[in-house]
Amino acid sequence: MDRQACFRENLRFLRQRRKLTQEALSGTLGISRVKLKAIETGQTMTISLTDAVAIAQYFKLPIDVLLSRRLAKLGELEIRVIEADYKPLAN
């Protein structure tokens, strides 16, 4: 699976895992719902670094995990361990 597809799949999975609508998540992230939908569905081939970092920070997951691991295939405990190990980027 390519990295963009992995990111899209993980974004949708994580949003649904937290029982968030696209509207609610986009408002929290400060992006439009249309843009979030385009990212989730692959209608856009580019995701800005700013958006990717905001998504990673919101879900408390490293960007490399969002790009390379299919989180839906992991158990809840494994995801919680990854979240617990998350270290946010220093400003």
C-alpha positions as CSV (number, residue, x, y, z in Angstrom):
1,M,0.0,0.0,0.0
2,D,1.4,3.4,-0.9
3,R,1.9,5.9,1.9
4,Q,-0.9,8.3,0.8
5,A,-3.4,5.5,0.8
6,C,-2.2,4.4,4.2
7,F,-2.5,7.9,5.6
8,R,-6.0,8.2,4.2
9,E,-7.1,4.9,5.6
10,N,-5.6,5.7,9.0
11,L,-7.2,9.2,9.1
12,R,-10.7,7.7,8.5
13,F,-10.1,4.9,10.9
14,L,-8.9,7.2,13.7
15,R,-11.8,9.7,13.1
16,Q,-14.4,6.9,13.3
17,R,-12.6,5.3,16.3
18,R,-13.2,8.6,18.2
19,K,-16.8,8.7,16.8
20,L,-16.1,12.1,15.2
21,T,-17.9,13.5,12.2
22,Q,-15.8,15.0,9.4
23,E,-17.4,18.4,10.4
24,A,-16.3,18.0,14.0
25,L,-12.7,16.9,13.2
26,S,-12.2,19.5,10.5
27,G,-13.3,22.2,12.9
28,T,-10.9,21.0,15.5
29,L,-8.1,20.9,13.0
30,G,-8.9,24.2,11.5
31,I,-9.5,22.9,7.9
32,S,-12.6,22.7,5.9
33,R,-14.8,19.6,5.9
34,V,-14.5,19.5,2.1
35,K,-10.7,19.4,2.4
36,L,-10.8,16.7,5.1
37,K,-13.2,14.6,2.9
38,A,-10.9,15.1,-0.1
39,I,-7.9,13.8,2.0
40,E,-9.9,10.8,3.3
41,T,-11.3,9.8,-0.1
42,G,-8.1,10.4,-2.1
43,Q,-9.7,13.2,-4.2
44,T,-6.5,15.2,-3.4
45,M,-3.1,13.8,-4.0
46,T,-1.3,16.3,-1.8
47,I,-1.6,16.8,1.9
48,S,0.2,19.8,3.3
49,L,2.9,19.2,5.9
50,T,1.0,21.6,8.2
51,D,-2.2,19.5,7.9
52,A,-0.3,16.2,8.3
53,V,1.4,17.5,11.5
54,A,-1.9,18.8,12.9
55,I,-3.5,15.4,12.3
56,A,-0.7,13.5,13.8
57,Q,-0.6,15.8,16.9
58,Y,-4.4,15.6,17.3
59,F,-4.4,11.8,17.3
60,K,-1.1,11.7,19.3
61,L,0.6,9.5,16.7
62,P,3.9,9.9,14.9
63,I,3.5,10.8,11.2
64,D,5.6,7.9,10.2
65,V,3.1,5.5,11.8
66,L,0.2,7.3,9.9
67,L,2.1,6.8,6.7
68,S,3.3,3.2,7.1
69,R,1.1,1.1,9.5
70,R,-2.4,0.1,8.8
71,L,-3.9,0.9,12.2
72,A,-7.2,-0.8,11.5
73,K,-5.3,-4.1,11.4
74,L,-3.9,-3.6,14.9
75,G,-5.6,-4.3,18.2
76,E,-6.8,-1.6,20.5
77,L,-4.0,-2.3,22.9
78,E,-1.3,-2.0,20.2
79,I,-2.7,1.4,19.2
80,R,-2.8,2.6,22.8
81,V,0.9,1.6,23.2
82,I,1.8,3.7,20.1
83,E,-0.2,6.6,21.5
84,A,1.4,6.3,24.9
85,D,4.9,6.4,23.3
86,Y,4.1,9.5,21.2
87,K,6.4,12.5,21.8
88,P,5.1,15.7,20.2
89,L,7.5,17.8,18.1
90,A,9.2,20.6,19.9
91,N,8.4,24.1,18.7
